[in-house]
Amino acid sequence: MRHFLYTAAALATFATPVAAETIAITGGRVVVGDGSAPIEGGTVLIRDGKIVAAGTTVVIPSGARQIDATGKWVTPGVFAGFSRLGLAEVDAVNGTNDKSGGRSGFSAAIDVAPAIDPFRSPFAVNRSSGVTRAVVAPEAGDNIFAGQGAIADLGADSNPVTKARAFQFAEFGEEGAASAGGSRAGTHLHFRAMLREAQDYAAGRGTFDDDLLKAEDAKALLSVLRGETRLLIHVEGANDMLRLMELKRDFPTIKMVFVGVSEGWRVAHELAKAGIPVIASALNDLPATFEMLGATQSNVGRMKDAGVQVAIGMINDRDSHQLRYTTQYAGNIVSLQYVPGATGLTWDEAFAAISSVPADIMGVGDRLGSLKAGRAADVVLWDGDPLELSSAATTVIIDGIEQPLTNRQNRLRDRYARPTEGDLPKAYDR
């Protein structure tokens, strides 16, 4: 019975938005999201689901629906740089957890796109908090290669996948070593061996070992070897990053992106020289593991100062549910500018790190992540500074369609705001 009631509640928020239209958002403080300063009294024009223009001299066509944003901030939607959105409802309940390939026997070939479920409650909760797109990655099982991740949109419809098979995800460091038999040396051997097997498979060589690598996994890794698919690698320790840079020299066509990167500041200049972008955990500042002994909140700022392309992500940090914390994390990095001895980001840099930069890193910056002309119209209106905890999203638009902001949390709040004796809660009457 509870499952039925929960499903009914989820469906109640899954309203079908109206079709895309021409919209002019006027009078707000407009943030383009590319690292430039906000535009006071700006206008954002949307047509057919795309941004037409954003600025102070935008001509509003007749018939456009106008939204008065006076006193509000107008920004691109938050682009969550790393998540497991839609892959788990309750992490500890196996029936709701599709993060990994389980006992399927496959690794690199796993494709999370079919498992991303827009009916799960984190979609509505995070959408109502201004998150409009997310990088969705699989979780590693018994192999360092976890599978192919996707880019998703959080629109209230049944088609959440913006781009399937957008990247391959792999585990290095302590977690990777555990998957490779408990040895970092084994991790590196595993990495090389699987890529070599993929090369053998492509060449049709008789040496291809299908006990080490299934044919479907080999096909998935071939696109990584050819540089057609990005390889996102979870790595925290500085030494592991250096060793991965050495591996990249052996496989120069691979487009590596590092995720987590708690000790990235130690090798920031090397990362910049190698041209490896990072999706960093913003606020790691405690030695939770031995590979994070050098963790500091100044990590993102120091890497940015060294010339590293840095976005903000949330790996292993409530990444199935709380993408809405992204704005808080960005705001905390801004505040570090005012802490003696610390290194943070400017406000403009911090917002870009949760909008245009992750889109650029994932290769979709020409279509997503900012309010530049031609980008998808993912726009959020806020009642205050979006990087302040006291601010809330008042309007969320995805692909030019205004979205519902109701979710399970605010319905529960409203139900119990004024409790009265008598009938059982509504859920038990269904």
Buried (B, 14 or more C-beta within 10 A) or exposed (E): EEEEBBEEBBEBBBEEBEEBBBBBBBBBBBBBBBBEEBBEEBBBBBBEBBBBBBBEEBEBEEEBEEBEBEEBBBBBBBBBBBBBBBBBBEBEEEEBBBBBBEEEEBBBBBBBBEBBBBBBBBBBBBBBBBBBBBBBBBBBBEBBBBBBBBBBBBBBBEEBBBBBBBBBBBBBBBBBBBBBEEEBEBBBEBBEBBBBBBBBBBEEEEEBEEEEBBEBBBBBBBBBBEEEBBBBBBBBBBBBBBBBBEBBEEBEEBBBBBBBBBBBBBBBEBBBEBEBBBBBBBBBBEEEBEBBBBBBBBBBBBBBBBEBBBBBBBBBBBBBBBBBBBBBBBBBBBBBBEEEEBBBBBBBBBBBBBBBBBBBBBBBBEBBBBBBEEBBBBBBBBBBBBBBEEBBBBBBBBBBBBBBBBBBEBBEEEEEEEEEEEEEEEBEEE
